[in-house]
Amino acid sequence: MKAEYDLSKMKSRKNPFAAQLKKQVTIRMGDDVVEYFKSMSEETGIPYQSLINLYLRDCMARHRKLDLSWE
């Protein structure tokens, strides 16, 4: 193995699988919700957007339904 490699001549290309991994969306959330996940992010070291994704994925996996019954 070489001690040092010259990567300046290497051609770059986009990851063909990147588009399949995640989809960018715009969503409106309350400031308190964003701050909650940002504080969790500081505690865990996981980016807050990833935490939100993990939480929603967990809800999806457990087939959780939102209870909208108001009394």
C-alpha positions as CSV (number, residue, x, y, z in Angstrom):
1,M,0.0,0.0,0.0
2,K,1.1,3.5,-0.7
3,A,1.7,5.8,2.2
4,E,-0.2,8.5,0.4
5,Y,-2.7,8.5,-2.5
6,D,-3.4,11.3,-5.0
7,L,-7.2,11.5,-5.3
8,S,-7.2,14.8,-7.2
9,K,-7.5,13.0,-10.6
10,M,-10.3,10.8,-9.4
11,K,-13.7,11.5,-11.0
12,S,-16.6,12.0,-8.5
13,R,-20.1,10.6,-9.1
14,K,-23.3,10.7,-7.2
15,N,-24.4,7.8,-5.1
16,P,-27.0,6.0,-7.2
17,F,-28.7,4.7,-4.0
18,A,-28.9,8.0,-2.1
19,A,-32.3,8.9,-3.6
20,Q,-33.8,5.6,-2.4
21,L,-32.7,6.0,1.2
22,K,-34.7,9.0,2.2
23,K,-37.1,11.6,0.7
24,Q,-36.9,15.2,1.6
25,V,-40.2,16.7,2.8
26,T,-41.3,20.0,4.3
27,I,-43.3,19.6,7.5
28,R,-44.5,22.2,10.0
29,M,-43.9,21.4,13.7
30,G,-44.4,23.4,16.8
31,D,-41.3,25.0,18.3
32,D,-41.8,23.0,21.4
33,V,-41.6,19.7,19.4
34,V,-38.5,20.8,17.6
35,E,-36.8,21.9,20.9
36,Y,-37.8,18.6,22.5
37,F,-36.0,16.6,19.8
38,K,-33.1,19.0,19.7
39,S,-32.5,18.5,23.4
40,M,-32.7,14.7,23.0
41,S,-30.2,15.1,20.2
42,E,-27.7,16.8,22.5
43,E,-28.2,14.0,25.1
44,T,-27.8,11.2,22.6
45,G,-25.4,12.7,20.0
46,I,-27.9,11.7,17.2
47,P,-29.1,14.5,14.9
48,Y,-32.6,15.6,15.8
49,Q,-34.0,14.9,12.3
50,S,-32.7,11.3,12.6
51,L,-34.4,11.1,16.0
52,I,-37.7,12.2,14.5
53,N,-37.3,9.7,11.7
54,L,-36.6,6.9,14.2
55,Y,-39.6,7.8,16.3
56,L,-41.9,7.9,13.3
57,R,-40.4,4.6,12.1
58,D,-41.1,3.0,15.5
59,C,-44.7,4.2,15.4
60,M,-45.0,2.7,11.9
61,A,-43.5,-0.6,12.9
62,R,-45.8,-0.9,16.0
63,H,-48.9,0.2,13.9
64,R,-49.6,3.0,16.4
65,K,-52.8,5.0,15.8
66,L,-53.4,8.5,17.0
67,D,-56.3,8.8,19.5
68,L,-58.3,11.8,18.5
69,S,-61.3,11.2,20.8
70,W,-62.0,14.5,22.7
71,E,-64.2,14.6,25.7
